[in-house]
Amino acid sequence: MYPYLRYLKLVYDAKRRGPLDITDESVLSMRAWPGDVDMFMELNNGRHMTLMDLGRFDLAARSGLLKVTRERDWGFAVAGASIRFRYRIRFMECFNLRTKLIGLDDRWFYFEQRTEVDGKTCSSALVRGAVVSKKGAVPLEESLSAIGRKGLALPLPDWVKSWAEADSMRPWPEG
């Protein structure tokens, strides 16, 4: 189940936590609750990605992007992701979720997200996404202008360019 209560708390707490620029890092402190863990009593691999949604929402809420999307009837879409796991996050263990916008290209936002326990990275993900409207993807410049960041340039790191190029070569399945 989607963590709606966590989402509502996050949006409610965003004002108290203070504003962020879209280029700042969001850090959320969390705990691996019973609904987050699998039969091995660790944060489920799929739940990592679901909780990472919350990190991007926190950055959007605190940078003003969430408010703009609501006002303009826009939304958010993930268009690709890659995640690596290194260490377990055990049942009831506290961890931090870090989210940072690390690059922009002509079409996409690229976020690096990671979970940490005591400063040790447990999982790390690259997520590509866009702001969308009923007509499709909203041009990046329009999204950024709406939050006062017109002209923001954030070149992609080489490893992100390589990932995007490799992902674009993968054939789309028939059907």
GROMACS elastic network, one bead per residue, 0.5 to 0.9 nm:
[ bonds ]
;  ai    aj funct       b0    kb
    1     4     6  0.83621   500
    1    35     6  0.81114   500
    2     5     6  0.87374   500
    2     7     6  0.89477   500
    2    50     6  0.73049   500
    2    51     6  0.89018   500
    3     6     6  0.53721   500
    3     7     6  0.62941   500
    3     8     6  0.88430   500
    3    35     6  0.89772   500
    3    50     6  0.80104   500
    3    51     6  0.78234   500
    3    54     6  0.87921   500
    4     8     6  0.61643   500
    4     9     6  0.85797   500
    5     8     6  0.51266   500
    5     9     6  0.61576   500
    5    10     6  0.84743   500
    6     9     6  0.51231   500
    6    10     6  0.60190   500
    6    11     6  0.87047   500
    6    54     6  0.79983   500
    7    10     6  0.50122   500
    7    11     6  0.62872   500
    7    12     6  0.85778   500
    7    54     6  0.64765   500
    7    57     6  0.81081   500
    7    58     6  0.88178   500
    8    11     6  0.52695   500
    8    12     6  0.61113   500
    8    13     6  0.85273   500
    9    12     6  0.50167   500
    9    13     6  0.59290   500
    9    14     6  0.84198   500
   10    13     6  0.51362   500
   10    14     6  0.59758   500
   10    28     6  0.89903   500
   10    54     6  0.76599   500
   10    57     6  0.81746   500
   10    58     6  0.66143   500
   10    61     6  0.86910   500
   11    14     6  0.51687   500
   11    15     6  0.78373   500
   11    57     6  0.80483   500
   11    58     6  0.71121   500
   11    61     6  0.66474   500
   11    62     6  0.86938   500
   12    15     6  0.68860   500
   12    16     6  0.79662   500
   13    16     6  0.52303   500
   13    17     6  0.61232   500
   13    18     6  0.87784   500
   14    17     6  0.51283   500
   14    18     6  0.64035   500
   14    19     6  0.76258   500
   14    58     6  0.68542   500
   14    59     6  0.89923   500
   14    61     6  0.64361   500
   14    62     6  0.58341   500
   15    18     6  0.52506   500
   15    19     6  0.69911   500
   15    61     6  0.84771   500
   15    62     6  0.71228   500
   16    19     6  0.87038   500
   17    62     6  0.81109   500
   18    62     6  0.67383   500
   19    59     6  0.88774   500
   19    61     6  0.83082   500
   19    63     6  0.59298   500
   19    64     6  0.80005   500
   20    23     6  0.78262   500
   20    24     6  0.58960   500
   20    25     6  0.78199   500
   20    26     6  0.77446   500
   20    59     6  0.69713   500
   20    60     6  0.87743   500
   20    61     6  0.86813   500
   20    62     6  0.51789   500
   20    64     6  0.83975   500
   21    24     6  0.52229   500
   21    25     6  0.84564   500
   21    59     6  0.81630   500
   21    62     6  0.75682   500
   21    63     6  0.51269   500
   21    64     6  0.85170   500
   21   149     6  0.89011   500
   22    25     6  0.81364   500
   22    59     6  0.66830   500
   22    60     6  0.73270   500
   22    62     6  0.82214   500
   22    63     6  0.53396   500
   22    64     6  0.84501   500
   22    65     6  0.82730   500
   22   100     6  0.83308   500
   22   101     6  0.70234   500
   22   144     6  0.88248   500
   22   147     6  0.86460   500
   22   149     6  0.82918   500
   23    59     6  0.89401   500
   23    63     6  0.88187   500
   23   100     6  0.68333   500
   23   101     6  0.57452   500
   23   102     6  0.76757   500
   23   154     6  0.88341   500
   24    59     6  0.80412   500
   24    63     6  0.87879   500
   24    99     6  0.86388   500
   24   100     6  0.64742   500
   24   101     6  0.75128   500
   25    59     6  0.75745   500
   25    98     6  0.67112   500
   25    99     6  0.56017   500
   25   101     6  0.75271   500
   26    55     6  0.66918   500
   26    56     6  0.80869   500
   26    58     6  0.67602   500
   26    59     6  0.56981   500
   26    62     6  0.87250   500
   26    97     6  0.79190   500
   26    98     6  0.56730   500
   26    99     6  0.50923   500
   26   100     6  0.65162   500
   27    55     6  0.74707   500
   27    58     6  0.86059   500
   27    59     6  0.89378   500
   27    96     6  0.64473   500
   27    97     6  0.56097   500
   27    99     6  0.65592   500
   28    54     6  0.86571   500
   28    55     6  0.69084   500
   28    58     6  0.81787   500
   28    95     6  0.83892   500
   28    96     6  0.55122   500
   28    97     6  0.51102   500
   28    98     6  0.66146   500
   28    99     6  0.86045   500
   29    94     6  0.71231   500
   29    95     6  0.59095   500
   29    97     6  0.64429   500
   29    98     6  0.89714   500
   30    33     6  0.88972   500
   30    93     6  0.84104   500
   30    94     6  0.56191   500
   30    95     6  0.53652   500
   30    96     6  0.59623   500
   30    97     6  0.73089   500
   31    91     6  0.80624   500
   31    92     6  0.56657   500
   31    93     6  0.54896   500
   31    95     6  0.59944   500
   31    96     6  0.84267   500
   32    35     6  0.80379   500
   32    36     6  0.57755   500
   32    37     6  0.67836   500
   32    42     6  0.76561   500
   32    43     6  0.61482   500
   32    89     6  0.71855   500
   32    90     6  0.67971   500
   32    91     6  0.52813   500
   32    93     6  0.55821   500
   32    94     6  0.66072   500
   32    95     6  0.78442   500
   33    36     6  0.53029   500
   33    37     6  0.68651   500
   33    43     6  0.83997   500
   33    91     6  0.63917   500
   33    92     6  0.55694   500
   33    93     6  0.82652   500
   34    37     6  0.57386   500
   34    38     6  0.85055   500
   34    41     6  0.83787   500
   34    91     6  0.69171   500
   34    92     6  0.75975   500
   35    38     6  0.82167   500
   36    41     6  0.88961   500
   36    42     6  0.78105   500
   36    43     6  0.55280   500
   36    44     6  0.61858   500
   36    47     6  0.60657   500
   36    48     6  0.85560   500
   36    91     6  0.80926   500
   37    40     6  0.74706   500
   37    41     6  0.53026   500
   37    44     6  0.50695   500
   37    45     6  0.88579   500
   37    47     6  0.78729   500
   37    89     6  0.88744   500
   37    90     6  0.77669   500
   37    91     6  0.63336   500
   38    41     6  0.53293   500
   38    42     6  0.58306   500
   38    43     6  0.65098   500
   38    44     6  0.52754   500
   38    45     6  0.86846   500
   38    91     6  0.89638   500
   39    42     6  0.75960   500
   39    44     6  0.87454   500
   40    43     6  0.86401   500
   40    44     6  0.86856   500
   40    90     6  0.86294   500
   40    91     6  0.89796   500
   41    44     6  0.83783   500
   41    89     6  0.87144   500
   41    90     6  0.60166   500
   41    91     6  0.52985   500
   42    45     6  0.88245   500
   42    88     6  0.62638   500
   42    89     6  0.54228   500
   42    91     6  0.53077   500
   42    92     6  0.88072   500
   42    93     6  0.89323   500
   43    46     6  0.84809   500
   43    47     6  0.65908   500
   43    48     6  0.69239   500
   43    88     6  0.70377   500
   43    89     6  0.54060   500
   43    90     6  0.61787   500
   43    91     6  0.68422   500
   44    47     6  0.50638   500
   44    48     6  0.65301   500
   44    89     6  0.87410   500
   45    48     6  0.53472   500
   45    49     6  0.72270   500
   45    85     6  0.81835   500
   46    49     6  0.54636   500
   46    50     6  0.65215   500
   46    51     6  0.88542   500
   47    51     6  0.59789   500
   47    52     6  0.83157   500
   48    51     6  0.53191   500
   48    52     6  0.61621   500
   48    53     6  0.89480   500
   48   115     6  0.81453   500
   48   123     6  0.79121   500
   49    53     6  0.66271   500
   49    81     6  0.89531   500
   49    83     6  0.82009   500
   49   125     6  0.82371   500
   50    53     6  0.53341   500
   50    54     6  0.73324   500
   51    54     6  0.52726   500
   51    55     6  0.69791   500
   51    97     6  0.82523   500
   52    55     6  0.50222   500
   52    56     6  0.65919   500
   52    57     6  0.86527   500
   52    97     6  0.72759   500
   52    98     6  0.85990   500
   52    99     6  0.78778   500
   52   113     6  0.69088   500
   52   114     6  0.81236   500
   52   115     6  0.86992   500
   52   125     6  0.86240   500
   53    56     6  0.52949   500
   53    57     6  0.62029   500
   53    58     6  0.86672   500
   54    58     6  0.60278   500
   54    59     6  0.86170   500
   54    97     6  0.89611   500
   55    58     6  0.50919   500
   55    59     6  0.63848   500
   55    60     6  0.86337   500
   55    97     6  0.66743   500
   55    98     6  0.69126   500
   55    99     6  0.56268   500
   55   100     6  0.88127   500
   55   113     6  0.77920   500
   56    59     6  0.51576   500
   56    60     6  0.61215   500
   56    61     6  0.85504   500
   56    99     6  0.64965   500
   56   100     6  0.82928   500
   56   101     6  0.89372   500
   56   111     6  0.80753   500
   56   113     6  0.86445   500
   57    61     6  0.59044   500
   57    62     6  0.84357   500
   57    66     6  0.73538   500
   58    61     6  0.50799   500
   58    62     6  0.60311   500
   58    63     6  0.83739   500
   58    66     6  0.87599   500
   58    99     6  0.87189   500
   59    62     6  0.53093   500
   59    63     6  0.59341   500
   59    64     6  0.84891   500
   59    65     6  0.81870   500
   59    66     6  0.86257   500
   59    99     6  0.74244   500
   59   100     6  0.80770   500
   59   101     6  0.88545   500
   60    63     6  0.52859   500
   60    64     6  0.61141   500
   60    67     6  0.81938   500
   61    64     6  0.54338   500
   61    65     6  0.60531   500
   61    67     6  0.67482   500
   62    65     6  0.76488   500
   62    66     6  0.79249   500
   63    66     6  0.77135   500
   63    67     6  0.88617   500
   63   147     6  0.73536   500
   64    67     6  0.53897   500
   64    68     6  0.64659   500
   64    69     6  0.88601   500
   64   146     6  0.86766   500
   64   147     6  0.60445   500
   65    68     6  0.51066   500
   65    69     6  0.61840   500
   65    70     6  0.87191   500
   65   143     6  0.77762   500
   65   144     6  0.83001   500
   65   146     6  0.76485   500
   65   147     6  0.61589   500
   66    69     6  0.51259   500
   66    70     6  0.63389   500
   66    71     6  0.87078   500
   66    75     6  0.84662   500
   67    70     6  0.52615   500
   67    71     6  0.62595   500
   67    72     6  0.87424   500
   68    71     6  0.50511   500
   68    72     6  0.61136   500
   68    73     6  0.83058   500
   68    74     6  0.78676   500
   68   143     6  0.84573   500
   68   146     6  0.67785   500
   68   147     6  0.74235   500
   69    72     6  0.52733   500
   69    73     6  0.57029   500
   69    75     6  0.58617   500
   69    76     6  0.82555   500
   69   131     6  0.78764   500
   69   132     6  0.87027   500
   69   133     6  0.88197   500
   69   143     6  0.87263   500
   70    73     6  0.51373   500
   70    74     6  0.62475   500
   70    75     6  0.76377   500
   71    74     6  0.77453   500
   72    75     6  0.89231   500
   72   133     6  0.82801   500
   73   132     6  0.89484   500
   73   133     6  0.67860   500
   73   134     6  0.82173   500
   74   131     6  0.66683   500
   74   132     6  0.54624   500
   74   134     6  0.74775   500
   74   138     6  0.82549   500
   75   130     6  0.84801   500
   75   131     6  0.56879   500
   75   132     6  0.51324   500
   75   133     6  0.63462   500
   75   134     6  0.89343   500
   76   129     6  0.71682   500
   76   130     6  0.58775   500
   76   132     6  0.57225   500
   76   133     6  0.86381   500
   77   128     6  0.86931   500
   77   129     6  0.55036   500
   77   130     6  0.54381   500
   77   131     6  0.63578   500
   77   132     6  0.66010   500
   77   137     6  0.86319   500
   78    81     6  0.75912   500
   78   127     6  0.70509   500
   78   128     6  0.59233   500
   78   130     6  0.66033   500
   79   108     6  0.86014   500
   79   127     6  0.77734   500
   79   128     6  0.55500   500
   79   129     6  0.51948   500
   79   130     6  0.74273   500
   80   126     6  0.82581   500
   80   127     6  0.59292   500
   80   128     6  0.51472   500
   80   129     6  0.70416   500
   80   164     6  0.89410   500
   80   167     6  0.83882   500
   81   125     6  0.69216   500
   81   126     6  0.55430   500
   81   128     6  0.61592   500
   81   129     6  0.87972   500
   82   124     6  0.84376   500
   82   125     6  0.55045   500
   82   126     6  0.53199   500
   82   127     6  0.66556   500
   82   163     6  0.88748   500
   83   123     6  0.70175   500
   83   124     6  0.56442   500
   83   126     6  0.64318   500
   83   127     6  0.84729   500
   84   122     6  0.86013   500
   84   123     6  0.55832   500
   84   124     6  0.53721   500
   84   125     6  0.63176   500
   85    88     6  0.79500   500
   85   121     6  0.87519   500
   85   122     6  0.60681   500
   85   124     6  0.66287   500
   85   125     6  0.87687   500
   86   121     6  0.72881   500
   86   122     6  0.50841   500
   86   123     6  0.58148   500
   86   124     6  0.83771   500
   87   117     6  0.89669   500
   87   120     6  0.83453   500
   87   121     6  0.73165   500
   87   123     6  0.69954   500
   88   122     6  0.62991   500
   88   123     6  0.84667   500
   89    92     6  0.85310   500
   89    93     6  0.63588   500
   89    94     6  0.81368   500
   89    95     6  0.76192   500
   89   115     6  0.87682   500
   89   116     6  0.86089   500
   89   117     6  0.74983   500
   89   122     6  0.71151   500
   90    93     6  0.53600   500
   90    94     6  0.86182   500
   91    94     6  0.88648   500
   93   117     6  0.81960   500
   94   116     6  0.89275   500
   94   117     6  0.69033   500
   94   118     6  0.88313   500
   95   115     6  0.65743   500
   95   116     6  0.54780   500
   95   118     6  0.74822   500
   95   119     6  0.89719   500
   96   114     6  0.80898   500
   96   115     6  0.55615   500
   96   116     6  0.51680   500
   96   117     6  0.65688   500
   96   118     6  0.85317   500
   96   119     6  0.85493   500
   97   113     6  0.70688   500
   97   114     6  0.57393   500
   97   116     6  0.65517   500
   98   112     6  0.80705   500
   98   113     6  0.54393   500
   98   114     6  0.52867   500
   98   115     6  0.63720   500
   98   116     6  0.79326   500
   99   111     6  0.67147   500
   99   112     6  0.59395   500
   99   114     6  0.68134   500
  100   110     6  0.85469   500
  100   111     6  0.54822   500
  100   112     6  0.54058   500
  100   113     6  0.64407   500
  101   104     6  0.81822   500
  101   109     6  0.70453   500
  101   110     6  0.58536   500
  101   112     6  0.64139   500
  101   113     6  0.87625   500
  101   154     6  0.86687   500
  102   109     6  0.80691   500
  102   110     6  0.58119   500
  102   111     6  0.55028   500
  102   112     6  0.63059   500
  102   154     6  0.69887   500
  102   155     6  0.80883   500
  102   156     6  0.69794   500
  102   157     6  0.77191   500
  103   108     6  0.83759   500
  103   109     6  0.62883   500
  103   110     6  0.51448   500
  103   111     6  0.71607   500
  103   153     6  0.80903   500
  103   155     6  0.53457   500
  103   157     6  0.71072   500
  103   160     6  0.82702   500
  104   107     6  0.73947   500
  104   108     6  0.57507   500
  104   110     6  0.60838   500
  104   140     6  0.82961   500
  104   152     6  0.87525   500
  104   153     6  0.70328   500
  104   154     6  0.53550   500
  104   155     6  0.59967   500
  104   156     6  0.61808   500
  105   108     6  0.55579   500
  105   109     6  0.70699   500
  105   110     6  0.83345   500
  105   140     6  0.85120   500
  105   153     6  0.86467   500
  105   154     6  0.78844   500
  105   155     6  0.69852   500
  105   156     6  0.69374   500
  106   139     6  0.82814   500
  106   140     6  0.71673   500
  106   141     6  0.89096   500
  107   129     6  0.88517   500
  107   130     6  0.74719   500
  107   137     6  0.81567   500
  107   138     6  0.86934   500
  107   139     6  0.67366   500
  107   140     6  0.61336   500
  108   128     6  0.62622   500
  108   129     6  0.56483   500
  108   130     6  0.54659   500
  108   131     6  0.85982   500
  108   139     6  0.88016   500
  108   140     6  0.70039   500
  109   127     6  0.81926   500
  109   128     6  0.57043   500
  109   129     6  0.52896   500
  109   130     6  0.59830   500
  109   131     6  0.86808   500
  109   140     6  0.79158   500
  110   126     6  0.69322   500
  110   127     6  0.56981   500
  110   129     6  0.65242   500
  110   130     6  0.88899   500
  110   156     6  0.80912   500
  110   160     6  0.81710   500
  111   125     6  0.80091   500
  111   126     6  0.57202   500
  111   127     6  0.51217   500
  111   128     6  0.64312   500
  111   129     6  0.81056   500
  112   124     6  0.72751   500
  112   125     6  0.57746   500
  112   127     6  0.65044   500
  113   123     6  0.82195   500
  113   124     6  0.57203   500
  113   125     6  0.51089   500
  113   126     6  0.64260   500
  113   127     6  0.76891   500
  114   121     6  0.66488   500
  114   122     6  0.72324   500
  114   123     6  0.53789   500
  114   125     6  0.61356   500
  114   126     6  0.88779   500
  115   120     6  0.83268   500
  115   121     6  0.58392   500
  115   122     6  0.54247   500
  115   123     6  0.52786   500
  115   124     6  0.66406   500
  116   119     6  0.55428   500
  116   120     6  0.51677   500
  116   122     6  0.53459   500
  116   123     6  0.73542   500
  117   120     6  0.52913   500
  117   121     6  0.67010   500
  117   122     6  0.68993   500
  118   121     6  0.85019   500
  121   124     6  0.71775   500
  126   160     6  0.80897   500
  128   164     6  0.88887   500
  130   137     6  0.63481   500
  130   138     6  0.73010   500
  130   139     6  0.85837   500
  130   140     6  0.77614   500
  131   136     6  0.86247   500
  131   137     6  0.59226   500
  131   138     6  0.55295   500
  131   139     6  0.79780   500
  131   140     6  0.77594   500
  131   143     6  0.69851   500
  132   135     6  0.76257   500
  132   136     6  0.53946   500
  132   138     6  0.51346   500
  132   139     6  0.86726   500
  133   136     6  0.52026   500
  133   137     6  0.61521   500
  133   138     6  0.62343   500
  134   137     6  0.83894   500
  135   138     6  0.80604   500
  137   140     6  0.84423   500
  138   141     6  0.83917   500
  138   142     6  0.67193   500
  138   143     6  0.66127   500
  139   142     6  0.53399   500
  139   143     6  0.64970   500
  139   144     6  0.87906   500
  140   143     6  0.51082   500
  140   144     6  0.60885   500
  140   145     6  0.84201   500
  141   144     6  0.51201   500
  141   145     6  0.58656   500
  141   146     6  0.84807   500
  141   149     6  0.84240   500
  141   150     6  0.62340   500
  141   151     6  0.70287   500
  141   152     6  0.81709   500
  142   145     6  0.50930   500
  142   146     6  0.61777   500
  142   150     6  0.77908   500
  143   146     6  0.52989   500
  143   147     6  0.70279   500
  143   149     6  0.86021   500
  143   150     6  0.85104   500
  144   147     6  0.54530   500
  144   148     6  0.64328   500
  144   150     6  0.53959   500
  144   151     6  0.77976   500
  144   152     6  0.73761   500
  145   149     6  0.51983   500
  145   151     6  0.77627   500
  145   152     6  0.89040   500
  146   149     6  0.74454   500
  146   150     6  0.78699   500
  147   150     6  0.79444   500
  149   152     6  0.56884   500
  156   159     6  0.80685   500
  156   160     6  0.60363   500
  156   161     6  0.61277   500
  157   160     6  0.53584   500
  157   161     6  0.64251   500
  157   162     6  0.88202   500
  158   161     6  0.50457   500
  158   162     6  0.61953   500
  158   163     6  0.86431   500
  159   162     6  0.50873   500
  159   163     6  0.62305   500
  159   164     6  0.87084   500
  160   163     6  0.50069   500
  160   164     6  0.61465   500
  160   165     6  0.85481   500
  161   164     6  0.51419   500
  161   165     6  0.61101   500
  161   166     6  0.85451   500
  162   165     6  0.51417   500
  162   166     6  0.60691   500
  162   167     6  0.84648   500
  163   166     6  0.51461   500
  163   167     6  0.60050   500
  163   168     6  0.85802   500
  164   167     6  0.50701   500
  164   168     6  0.61614   500
  164   169     6  0.88544   500
  165   168     6  0.51830   500
  165   169     6  0.66100   500
  166   169     6  0.53282   500
  166   170     6  0.68657   500
  167   170     6  0.54483   500
  167   171     6  0.88429   500
  168   171     6  0.78851   500
  171   174     6  0.89834   500
